[in-house]
Amino acid sequence: MFKFLQYFVLTACFLFGSNAFGQYVLKGKVLDESNLGIPYADVYVKNNADLRTRADIEGNYLMRLEVGEYYMVFSALGYETREHYMIVRETENIQNIQLFPIKIKDLEEYDFSVKRRNVGRDIVLRTVEKKNQFDYNQFPYTSDVYIRAKDERTLTSKGEDTSEKDQEKQEEDARFDDVEEMKRKKMQQLNNLNMVEVEMQRSYAPPNKIKEIRTGYEKRGNDRNLYFTTTAKSNFNFFQNTLYLDDLSKSPIQSPISTAGILSYKYQLVEKIERESLPTLNKIQISSRSSSISTLEGFIYIQDSTWLVEKIDFTIVKGNLYIYDNFSIVQDFEILGDTMCVLKNQYMNYNVEYRKEKFVGSTVVNYKNYDFKPDFEKGFFGNELAVTTQQAYERDSSYWSSTRLTPLTLEEQKFIQQRDSIENLFSKSTYLDSVDSVFNKVTFWKVAWFGIDHRNRVKKTQWTISSVAAMVRPIYIAGPRVGPDFDFFKKWDNEKTVDVYMRADVGLLNGDVKGYANIKYLYNPFKQSRIGINFTHNYDLIRSFDAITQVFLRDNFIERTSTTLYHDFEIFNGLYLESNFTYINRRPLPDDTKFIRWFDKALENTEPPKFNAYNALIADFTLRYTPFQKYMREPNRKVILGSKWPTIYAYYEKGVPSLIGSEVNHDYIRFGLMQTFKVLTLGTSKYHITSGKFLNQKILRPEDMKYHRRADPIWFSNPMYSYQDLDSTLPTMDWYFESHYIHHFNGALINKIPFMKKTRISTVVGGGYLWVPEHKWTHYEMFGGLERVFKFSRRRLRIGVYAAFSDGNQIKPRSTFKISFAILDERSMKFSF
């Protein structure tokens, strides 16, 4: 076990860029015939296949070799293997290599189906041979785009019946209610259907530069379950070898119209469609060769003789979808001359079912007015992928009637007419007041359990007072506490907001009053600029970042009274600065403090620490930078789309001496690097590397020391910031090295086991390495587990079970088991780890 763990750690060091053993970097990019990166290409030394690596999702590769001469081999599925002579010198060696598709006559040798000739596959081979000249995305262009996405909510058999007959009965019953109540019920019925319409001019330049200028945007209802309301996130270009649909599928999807796809799919000609004065159309069915691969199935419609694609009808095989249970896409192409397939329409259908309700969604996308000779100004393309002006939100019904490329259905027309008329009525202050009066009505259950809310829609304000149940904190230091929470929120039309939160409570054992108040003002939504102040008079932790079994020990608690001023803002795209200035009075708990001592023996609890009270002025700054951060611009805010580059950060903390009685004097700095990326077709990896040091510790208080937290029992803590089997809390003053890594296979391994794909269970592995020289402490661990995502109250809940193995110079090899629960963030489409 010890040798195996040593090998794991050495491998991790190699992956993170160690320059040990006299090896030097060889890196570059493996390109296809169009100078686009080939994902997951293999790179190895001829006659020594152990010296090998694999390119990433964009074709970039990196390996370390000793100085010398090598014959390098570059290969990828569907491409001709290429050898290249290299001399590795004592420097960084860069070598880009271009691979070309296997020739058609060579591909024809791969016929896995039957001994007789596969006609459908032969037709697709002809298309693959000419696909580069067919694909209009090889040219820059502009086009007008119209998108209409909608979803309809229905209750399942587990919920209430929502048939049309029952809806009519509800309307009949509503006649006997007051008018305002009838309006409310009518609006509730309309909320079962949601719709978004977008009109834009889309600009494109190869290989992947995009910019949208939205000229119209209309949202009716909630867009939470709607897909593809922008072209900036996903690109369904099946003429590419691989599709990266990060907001839809966990893994990249291999296109059936590609050299690698020929080896991954089965093809069958199912129909020849004869047409007058038009080429015969071949309907070809595609399916995956292996049931373990979550890719595509469906049909491709290809012309005879020209081999042009007229239509695509694909379904993503269930298993790797993030949110939806099912997803299908139909694409119609317009043929320009005999050489180009230009996308004309896209139709997407998707659905997701929860315990008591089902959402059935569809999106139609129309393209027109292509201009293949655009004149883009210098700097036109950049990190800003989409712009929506205020005017786009102010379009009236006459505008949409004249610009829709796909007419509304009768159901959609009725929905829009009803909703617009009712929303016009409901926008009146008299109605809003009546709705608010219902919402603001105080009831027994609000007082007892849910909390009392008060809303003013006209002024866009809302405040909340906690319920009786929420006032009670039964488990707390020095006994239970009782007290109310108060929250106030206001939002302006320009997206600026004010958020106020306050709490005051009293201890049942000691009768002491504690409290907390925070005021936060978002003054620049586009740059996420916030300024705020909080006041605290409460208990405080000496070791706030520690195992749950240690955090609540009595020797970890003191009292504090503090005021913090903070300011966060974006300096420029991707660069953020967070600043905090805190003045604190720290003091021990009073000698006469009473405690509940029922579990002291089991917890090995001790008494609170004794020390002289003192004041501290502490300033801290965090600078974070993510290069090439992509985003979409709204009138008053921006939507972050992410970056393929890692995020680097620096943290500095200063204990300011003498000023306004401050009795601290320390300087601390920490650096870090973190990133999430896809690894081949094997899933998604995430890593975090960090190190820090006290530059000055002249007056360093225990509350300001930095710790490496020990592991929690049973609970699998976030592996990007903690270890699963570290048995000690380590205070550190000097430099240390901390690294974390986790990889989610997203079903890539376990799906190869028969019938396991239907279980939707996936595997995960990871590990970490910690080196603390001042304690002569080395710890390394690895873990593996099984995870499954469940639907939970319209959210995605991931439950995991893991086995962790650890070793180091302070412990003997050992193992432990953990469990975890994580909720999917539907904005970023990511779990916390």
Secondary structure, DSSP 8 states (H G I E B T S, - for coil): -HHHHHHHHHHHHHHTT--GGGEEEEEEEEE-TTS-B-TT-EEEETTEEEEEEE--TTSEEEEEEESEEEEEEEE-TTB--EEEEEEE-SS-EE--EE--B--HHHHTT---S-SS--HHHHHHHHHHHHHHHHBGGGS-EEEEEEEEEEEEEEE-TTS----HHHHHHHHHHHTTS-HHHHHHHHHHHHTTEEEEEEEEEEEEETTTEEEEEEEEEEEES--TT---S-SSS----TTSSEE--TTTBSS-EE-SSSHHHHTTEEEEEEEEEEETTEEEEEEEEEEES-TTS--EEEEEEEETTT--EEEEEEEE-TTSBSS-SEEEEEEEEEEETTTEEEEEEEEEEEEEE-SSEEEEEEEEEEEEEEESS----TT-SSSEEEEE-GGGGG--HHHHHHH-SS---HHHHHHHHHHHHHHHHHTSHHHHHHHHHHHT---HHIIIII-EEEEETTTTEEEEE--HHHHEE-S-TTS-EE--EEEEEEE-TTS-EEEEEEEEEEETTT--EEEEEEEEEEEEGGGTEEEEEEEEEEEEESSSSS-HHHHTSGGGEEEEEEEEEEEEEEEETTEEEEEEEEEEEEE---TT-----TTHHHHT---------EEEEEEEEEEEE-TT-EEEE-SS-EEEEE-SS-EEEEEEEEEE-SGGG---EEEEEEEEEEEEEE-TTS-EEEEEEEEEEEEEEEE--GGG-EEE----SSB---TTT--SS--S-EEE-S--EEEEEEEE-TTTTGGGSTTGGGGTEEEEEEEEEEEEGGGTEEEEEEEEEEEEEEEETTEEEEEEEEEEEEEESSS--EEEEEEEEEE-BTTTTB---
